[in-house]
């Protein structure tokens, strides 16, 4: 029985999530035992218009990006959004709250008005086409990537945690960063990363997106309890959730 064909495509991103796949090293050989990778610019020179699973990294920020991702969607049986830029719009969405002319001038300088550099507000992939599965994070967890791909190949539905990062922090015995006077997005963010940032002494950046039932009212109460304001919380939410329909706290 032929193996499913998998293609990886990149749009507006740093390609750090693809580097996580490269960092699988010898485990890539195990992955290749269940899928046939037919296109992946960062890992091979071959290209293909035929594939079963399309993996998209990056946000959609240009007219040609939108046309390209729609074509990919039409040819793929399954489309997977890889990483925060693809699932949320990522840090690229910070530009959406700025004037487009100023953004283009800051990036392209004297070439800002060149026709081929046309751009518009950054979008997550699911704001342009239907997405079947999402692999969250910035960057993604490479073990989660292989797990989800194997589930897709074997017809199983991947288990995606529906609880907050705080649960993983407690499981690891971490001291809550709020007790240290810091603001952390762990109470609002879906788990699955193993509380990597808080375990390393950093606050949760929210790169895995909001919980479906995230309690923003409770978050605001927590801000007051620890001497912080709702504006303090909003400033942190802006990094990965700049325009993601978040309830106003």
N, C-alpha and C positions, 0 to 999 in steps of 0.2 A: 504493500500500500504506500503510495507516494506521501512524502512529508508535506505539511502545509507550507506554503511559500510566505515568507515574512520580509517586509520592506520597511526600512527606517528612513524617515524624511525629517529635515530640519527647516524651521522658519526663523522668526526673530528670537534669538536666544544666544547664550554663550556656549552652547553644546556641552555644558557640564554634565547633563544627565546622560548623554551618550558616552562621555568619558567614564561614567560609572559602569556602563556596560562593558567598555574596553577593560576596565579594572577587574572584571570577572576572571581575567587571565585564563587559567586552565579550565575553569568552569564553563567557559565559552564552548569548549569541545562537547560538554554534556548537553548544552543548549542546542548545539548543531545536530545532536543525535535525534532531536524531536522536531526541528524546523529546518527549512532550507532557506537561508538568507539570500535573497536575490538582488537586493539593492540596499546600500548603506554607505553614503558618501564618506563617512569618517573611517570606515573599516575596509572598503573595497572599491574597486574602480568600475565593476560591472553595474549595469542598470537593467531594469525590466519594467514592462508595462503590465505584467501579469503577477499578481500576488493575492494571497488570501487574507493576510493580516497586515494592516498598515499601522505603523507606530509613528506618531507625530510629536516632534519636540518643537517648542516655540510658539509664540503668539502670532496672530494674523494682523499685519500692520499696513499692507499695501494692496492696491487693487489686483495686482498680479498674484499676490499671495492667496487672495480669496478665490481667484479662478483656479489656481493650482490645487488648493486643498479640496475644492469641490470636485475636481477631476479625480483626485486620489480617492475621495469618498465613493465616487460612482464605480470605481474599479475594485474596491476592497469589500470583502465579506464582513470583516470586523475591523473597526478603527479604534485605536487606543491612543489617548492623549497622555504624553509622557512628561511629567514634571510640572512645576508651578506655572511656567510661562504658557504651557499648553492648556492646563486645567483651569487656571485662574486669570491668565493674562500676565501674571508675574510682575516683576518690578517694572516691566515695560509700560504697564498701565499708569505708572506715576505721571507719564507725559500727558495723559488724558485730562489732567486738571490744569495744564499749562496751555499757553497760546501756541498753536501749531507753528506759526512763523518763527517764534522764538526758539522752539525745539529744533526745527530744521536748521536754523542759523547756528545754533550751538553745536550741532553734530556735523553739518556739512560746510560751514563757513561760507565762503564766496560762491559755492556751488549749490547753495540751498534751494535755488529756484530752477535747477535743472529738471526738465520734464521727467527723466527716468528715475528721479528721486522722490516722486510723488508718494505721499504717505497719508495715513489718517489714524484715527484713534485705535489703540491696540485692543484686540479682542482675544478672548480665550477661544480655543477651537470649537467648543460646543455652542458658541455664540454665532458660528458661521455654518457649521454642518453638524449632523447627528454624530455623537460620540458613544461608542458601546461600553468602553471601560476607561477608567482613569487611574493613572499611577501617580500619586501625589508626591510632593516634596521638592526641595531646592537644595542640593540635587536629590534625585530619587534614591531610594535604598536599592542597591543592586540585587540583594536577595529577594526583595519584594518583586522586582522586575522579572526574575526568572520564575518565581512562584506563579505570578499571574499569567505569564506566557505558557507555562506548563498546564495551568488550569484551562486556558483557552483551547490548547491542543487536545486535551483529554475530555473536553466537554463539561468540565466542572465549573461552578460559579465560585470565583475567588472570594475568600472571607476578607472583608474590609472592616476594620474596627469601627464601631459606632459610639465609642466612648471617648472622653477627652484625654489629652496628653497627661493631665494631672494623675490619671489612674496609673500610667506607666511610671510617673515620678514616684508615686507612693510605693509601687512594687519594688523600685530600686532603692527606697529608703532615702531619697533626696530631701534636703531641707527646702521647704517652699521659699521661692525667691521673694514672695511678698513679705515674708518675715524679715528679709534682709533689706527692705525698703525699695525693692525693684518691682517693675511692672512686667508681668509675664502673660502671654496669650494662651497658655496651656489650658485654662478653663473653657476656652471657646473653640479650641482647635482639635480636629479629629486625630486620634492616636494612630500608631503604626510605625513610628520612627524609633520607638524605644526611648523616648524622651532624651534624644541625643544632645540637644543644646542645653537644657537645664542640667543634665548630668555632667556637662563640661563647664558649668558655671555661667552659662549665658541664658538670657530669657528666651522663651519660645517666640519665634518670629511669625508663626501662623502660616508657614509655607505649605501645610497640608490642607488648608481651607477650613472654613467654619464647619462645626457639627451641624447636622440638619436641624437639631433642636437646641442650638446654642442659646443659653440663657443670658441675654444681654442686660436684662434688668438686674439679675444677681451680680453680674460683673460690675455694674455701676455702683451697687451697694458695697461691693468689695473695695472699689476705689475709695469710697468715703471712709470705710473702716480703716484703711491703711494711709489715710491722709492724702490720697490722690484724687484727681478730678476725672470726669468723663472725657474732657479734652485730652488729658494725658493718655487715656486709653485709645482715643481716636487717632492720635499721632502714631501709635504703634500699628494700629490696624491698617493704616495707609500703605505700609510697605508692600503687602501682598494682597490687600483687599480694597484697593483704592476705589473701585467702582463696582463692587460685587453685591449690590443690593443688600447691604448690611443694615439691620435695624438701627436707627439712630439712638445712641446711648447718651 
